[in-house]
Amino acid sequence: MIAFLNGILHSKNQDELIVNTGGVGYRVEISAQTFETLPDKGKEVHILIYHHITDSDQRLFGFATSKEKNLFERLITVKGIGPKLGLTILSGLPAATLMEAIVTQDTAALSRISGIGKKTAERMVLELKDKLFDESQPSVATGSMEQRSSREEAISALEALGFRKKDAENAVVQITSKEPKLSVSELVKKALTDMKR
């Protein structure tokens, strides 16, 4: 399995790039988010890889950050969402907006993504609202692989959604002082409700 590629950016366009690594060109499919971060053609590039293998095909999906890769890996666990649609979803909404839409169960926002209908949006919410911030998985908020407490992960998630760390900490501390056993997803949802008042 290929975990990442370091090499020279041979070519790039909106949905793929070719990385020259040791004289071999690897074709990597990417999201619009990753495309925006790429250097100019001919420059060195480091890209994280999700290596998708089926009976008849092998495809490489690339990501600029571990946060985006972790979110992609959660998306493709949803029934009916394969790697290609996962990239389309990541291209359709910025990661923070996508996470917020899932946590707040905003199926209307998710349905506006090309290729996502009402049923798929509902399935995404149903299957991901509790898995999105699962502390046993690599973080979609920080990209980190280390173990985190529910409180730390909720604060990181709120920061990833664009809130200041101090505001996120205050909201999470207030909620956990009253309800200490909430999951990360529940904490984030309650904090979003409180912070948007």
N, C-alpha and C positions, 0 to 999 in steps of 0.2 A: 504494500500500500504506500502511496506517495502522501506524505504529510505536508510538505511545502516545497516550493521551487525558488532557488536563487539563480539569477542569470541576467541576461541582457534582454530588454524588451524589444523584440524583433518587430512586432506590429500590434496595433490595438484598434478596436472599434467598439461601438456601444455595448455589444454583448459578448465579445470574446477578445482574447489576446493570445499572442504566441510568444513564449519565453524560450530563448536560446540558452540551453544549459549544457555546457560541454559539447557543443556542436550538434545537439539534438533539439529540435523545435517541438515544444509541448503546446498543444492547443488547449486553452483553458477558457471555459465559459464563465462569465462574470455578470454581476448586477450593475445597475447604474451607479450605486453607491461606491462600489469598488472602482469603476471606470473613472469617477471624479478624482480619485486619489493617485492615479497612475502617473509616473514620471513621463518625460518625453521619450519617443522612440530612440533606441540606441543607448539609453541609460540603464543602470542596474536596477533590478526590481526584486522584491521579496514578496511572494504570494503564498498564503495558506491554502491548502488543497483539501477538498472533499473528493475522494476517489470513489466513483460510483461504478460498480461492476455488476453486469447482468450476464446471462448465458451467451448473449450475442453481441455485447457491446461493452466498452470501457470508456468512461467520460470523466474529465477533470473539471471540477467547479472550484473557482478561486475566490479568495476573500482577502481584503486589505487588513482586516482586524479579526482577532479571535472572537470579539463580541458579535460581529456579523456572522461569522461561521457557526458559533454556538446557536444563534437565533435560527439560522438556516436549518441546522440539524434538528431543532425542535419542530420547525415547520413541516419538515418532510416525514415526521412521525404521524401527522394527521392523515387519516384515510382519504385517498383521492388527491393528495398533494405529493407529486414526485419532485425530483430535483429541478427540472425545467420550470415548473410552476412555482416552486420555492424561490427561484431567482427572480421570476416575474413579480412575485409578491414583494420581495426586498427592493426591487426597482420601483414598485408602485407607491411605496410610502417610506419615508425615513424611518430608521429602526425605532427611534423613540416614539414616534407617532403610531407605528405599528404595535409596539408593546402596550401603549396606552389604550389603543382601540380594543385589544384583546382583553386586557385587565378590566376595562370599564364596560366590556361587552357591547361595543359600538359596532354592530354588524353592518349598519348603513355605511360607515367609513370603509370597512373592509370590502363591502360589495362594490365600491367604486373602483377597486383595483381591476385592471384588465384581466379577464379570465376567471374572476372570482364571482360566482353567483351568490344568491341569498343563502342557499343550502350549504355551500362550502364555507361561507363566512360564519354561519351558525355552528358548523362542525369545528371550525378553527377555535372559536370561543369556547365551546364545550370541552374540547380535548386539550386546549392549551392554557386555559385560565389558571389552573392549579399547577401545571407542569412548567410554566414559563419561568418561574423563579424557584424551582426545586433546588434546595440547597445541596442535594447529593450530586447534581450535575454541574458541568462547567457553567460559569455565570454568563447570562446574556446581558447583564448590566455592566460588568467590569471586564469580562473576557477571561477572568482568572479561573484557575483549576483548583485553588485552595478551598478548604472547607470554611464556610462562613456561618455565623449565627443568622437566624431569621431576621433579627433586627438589623444587622450589618448589610445583609442582602437587600432588604427593603430600602434602606437608605441609599445604597448604590443604585438600585433600580430607579428611585425618585430622582437622583442626580442625572442618571442616563436620560430621564424624561425631561430634563431641563431645569429642575428646581435647584436652588442653592443648597449646599450641604447643611448649613445651619438650620434652614427652614425644614429640610427633610428630617434632620435629627430631632428637632422639636416636635414635629408632627408624630413621628414614630414613637418617641418616648411617651408622649401623652396617651397614645393609643395603647401601647404595651403596658402602661401602668394600670389601665383599667381592664385590659384583656390580654394577659401575657401569653396565652396559648394559640394565638392566631398564626395561620400559615403566612408565608411571605406574600403570596398573592392577595390574601385577605387584608394584610397590613397595607400593601400598596394601594389597593382599591379604597380602603377607608381613608388613608392619607390623601389620596387624590380628591376625594369628596370634600374633606376638611379644608385642604389647601386652595381649592377653587371657589370657596365661598366668598 
